[in-house]
């Protein structure tokens, strides 16, 4: 039987340590090997047994989480999932954590709110299991864990019924780029977007992140990229030189009005266990843009986006998957490749160039 993912929980709140431990241990693929109140206590645990993953609070006594993370990445890299309460200030700090080497971010669960806790449980466990598969430098990946197959909704839950076919979809002069990513995607997206010029094709992105974190993520990217990067709002136009990031806890759909495209931001159920879901974006792009679209699936755990990328391909879109060597977690791209959904498999460093090449072909 595959070895469980061993987790060390670090948080200065006793109640949060207890809740996170309880949430994680309900997953049969996860074992919590310890819970520490600060980095100094955590170091004693690590000296005895090195965990596969650490969940790390941001604000702690004696040493804050960001400082500890930087020391850890420099001395003994271990996949880290950062934890924070839902605040604007906290989201900015977590952007620093991702840049410092954190694999993912999660919200601390709201104690006593049953529905939220159930959704948090799924997100927390998926984040930890995804982090366990992350490639940090030359660190070997642990053996695959046993996956619990759970019923999950498809993008049909969010998409309107398809309209009767009126023949091949007319091309416009513009290409729309749709990108999906999850674990490890924040830094991978930064690399792609920083390589694009100010007249790059319009882009819509789904990155699995909690709400408010996507706004901070978009602001940070906007500061360092030539393209405009913003968190998508309902009705935002998809324009050259603009990248729209689906807001956390909402789905983003690509829609067409005449020759122009815009995004529709909607609430709704988890799709492929996520909200926002890559499948929702990709499948809406297949219906609204057809051969005018390019689909790109990047690093991440699970299979969100694989079906949607295949639907884009069938609708005439050009489709790309990130290769294994440059993926932090080769889950989502692998599933898409296995379906035959990816027309090209590219290393991260070549994706931006391919986007520009395909955009130039359409103009």
N, C-alpha and C positions, 0 to 999 in steps of 0.2 A: 504494500500500500504506500502511495507517495507520502513523503514527509510533510507534516503540517508547516505552514508559514509561522515562524516564531517572531513574536512582536514584543517590543518593549515600549510601554506607555510612559511618557514624561509630561507631567502637568502638576502645577502647584496646588490645584484644587482637589481635595480628597474625593468630593462627590463626582467630579469629572473623571478622575482616575477609575473610580468604581463603575461609573456608567459605561465608559469606553471599554473597560475590561469585560463587562457583561455583554455588551453589544458584539464585540469581536469574538468572544468565546462561544457565542451561539452559532457561529459558522463552523461547521465540522472541519474545514480546511485550515483553520487558524488556531494557534495556541499562544496565549499571552504568558510570557516567561517572567514578567516582572512589571512593576509600576513604581516609578520614581517621582519624587516631588521637585527635583531640580537636577541640572546637569551633573553636579558633583555626585549625587546619589546614583545617577544613571551610569556614571563611569565605573562605579563598583560592580554594577550588574554586568556591564560589558566586559569587564576584566574576567568574570567567571564564565560567561557564555555570550558569544556574539550573536545578536539577533539578526534575522533576515530583514526586518523593517523596524523603524522607530517612528512612533507618532509623537510629535513635538509641539508643545505649547509655545507661543510667542513670548508672552510676558511672564517671567518667573523671577524669584529672588536669587541673589548672588550672581547669576549669569543669565542674560536673556537668551531666547531661543535662536535668534539670528547669529549671535556670537558663537554659541555652541555649535550651530550648524556649520559655520565656516571652519571652525577648528576640526570638526569631525571630517569634513570633506578633504581637508588638507592632510590629516594624519591617518584616518581609518575610514574610508568612504563606506557608508552604509545607506541604503535607500531610506529617505526620510519623507514622511507625510506630515505637513504642517497643519496644526489645528488652530482655529481662531473663532471668536464669536463674530456675529454678523454686524460689522461696523465699517464705515468708510475708511477711517484711519487704519483699522486692522487690515483692510484689503490692500492698501498701499504698502504696508509692511510686508504682507505676504508676497507681493511682487518682488520685493528685495530677496525674500527667502527663495523664490523660484530661481532668481538669477544667481543665488549663492549655491544652488545645487539641489534644492528640494525637488522631489519627483512629482508631488501632487499637493493639493490643499483640500481640506475638508472643514465643514462647520462643526462646532461643538453642538451636540444634540440638545434640543430644548427639553429639559426634564419635565415629565408630566403631560406632555402633549403627544398622545398615543399615535396619531396619524403621522405627525412629523417625525417621531422617533422611528417608526417603521421605515419611512423613506430614508431617513438618515442611516439606519442600520445597513440598508442595501448599498448606499453610496459609500459609507465608511469601509465596509468589508471589501467592496470592489476596488476601492482606492488602495487598500493595504495589499491585496492580492496582486494588483497591477504593479505596485511598487516592488514587490518581491521578485518580479520578472525583469526589472529594469537593469539595463547594462550600464554600469558605472565604471568607465575606464576598462581595465582588464579583469574586473571582478567577475568570477564565474556566476552564471545564473543558477539558482536553485532548481531542483527537479520540479517538473510541472506538478501542481497540486490537483487533487480531485475536484472537479467542478460540479457543483450542485445545479442540476438543470431545473430551472423554474419557469413557470408560464410567464410569457412576456408579450406585451402588445406590439404589433407592427405599426408601420407608418400609416396604415389604413385608418387607424383611429383618429388621425389628424387631417388626412387628405380628403377633399370632396370627391364624389364619384367622378371618374374620368368622363370627359365630354366625348360624344361620338366623333370618330375620326373624320377629318375633312381632307385627307390626303397628307402629303409631306408638309411638315411645318416650314413656313417661309423663313428664309434666313434674313437676319438683319445685318447691319454693318458692324455690329458689336458682338464681341464674345464675352460671356459671363463665366467667371471662374468660381467654382464651388469647392471649398476645402473643408475636410473633416479631420479632427485630431482629438486625442485624449491624453493618456499618461505620457508625459514627456513632450507634449505638443507645444507648450508655451515657448520654450526656447527654440524649438524647430520652426515654429511659425515666425518668430522674430528673425531667424536667419533668412527665411524665404522673403518676408516682406521688406527687410532692409536691402535686399538685392534688387528690388523693383524700382523703376524710375517713376516720376510723377505722372506719366501718361500711361501707366500700366492698365490692362483691362480691369473692369469692375470686378470686385471680389466679394463673396459672401462666405463667412467662416462659421463653423460650429466647432467650438472647443469645449469639452466637458469641464465646466467650472461652476461653482455655486454663484448665486446672484450677488451682485455688487462687485464681486471679484472681476467679472468680465469688464465692468466699466473702468476699473483701475488698470486692468490689463490693456484695454484699448487706449487709454490716455498715455500710458507709458510707451506703447508702440508708436503712437502718433508723434511723440516727442523725438523719436530717433529714426523715423522712416520718411522717405520722400513722398510716399502716398499718404493720403489722409486716412487715418484709422479711427473709427468710432464705434461705440456700442450701438447696434441697430435699434431703431425705433420704428414702430409700425408705420408703414407707408414710405420709408426712406427709399429714395431712388438709388439704383445701382448704376454708378457712373464711372467713367475712366478716371483713374487716379484716386479711387476711393475703395477702402476695404471695410466692410460692415461685419461686426462680430455679434453673433446671436447672444442676447442677454441671458445670463444664468437664470434657470428656472422657467424659461419660456422657449417655445419652439419658434424657429424662423423658417418661413416658406418663401420660395422665389415665385413671384407672380408676374404676369405680362399684361401690359395694356398697350395695344397697338405694337409699335416697334420698341417700346421702352419697358424696362424691368424695374420692379421694386420689391421690397421685402414686406411680408406680412408677419407680424410678431403676435403669437397667440399663446394663451395658457392651454392646458390640456393634460392628459395623463402621461405618465412615463412611457416612452416608446423605446423598445430595445433596452429597457431599464434606465433610460436617460431622458432628461429634459434640460437643455435642448438635445435633440437627437440628430445625428448625422443622416440617418435614413430619411427623416422627414424632409430635411433640406434637399438631399440628392433626388429623392423621388419626386418632389415638387419641381425640381429643375428639369427632370426628364419630361414631365408633362408640360411645363411652361416654356422651356427653352429648346428642348430637343438637341439638334445638331449645332445650335448656337452656344452650347455649354461645354465646359471642360470640368471634369470631376477629378479631384485629387484627394486620396485617402492617405493619412500619415500615421505616425506612431500612436499607439494606444492599445489598451487591452480590450478583448471581447470581439464582437462581430458587428457592432453598430456601424452602418454605412456600407457593408458588403452587398446587401441586397439592393440598396439604392444605387450604388455605383454600377451594378450590373444593369439595372433599369435604365440608367443614363446611357450606358453603352448601347443597349438595344434601341434607344431612341435616337441614336446617331451622334451622341457626344463623344469626345475624345476623353479617355480615362487613364489616370496615372496612379500608381501605388508607390509609396516609399519603400526602398529595399531594406532587407533585414540588417545589413551591416551598419546602417546609419539610424535605424529605429531604436529608440530607448526601449520600447516594448513592441515586438513584432507580432501583435495580435490582430488588430483591425486590418492592416495591409495583407497579412497572411490569409485571412478569411476571404478577402476580396480576390486575391490572386488565385486561391483554390477554386473559387466560383468561375474563374475565367473572366472576371469583370475588368481586369486591368489590361489595357492595351500596351502600356509601357510600365516597367519597373525601374525606378531611378533612385540614385543616391540623393540625399537631401540637397547637396550642393548643386545639383543640376535641375532641380524642380523649377526655380525661378526662371531660368533660361528657357525651359520648355514652355512655361506659361507665356512668356514674351513671344516666342516663336509662333505658337498657336494663335495668339492675339493678332500678330502681324499678318498671318495667313488670311484671317477673316476680314481685315480692313481693306 
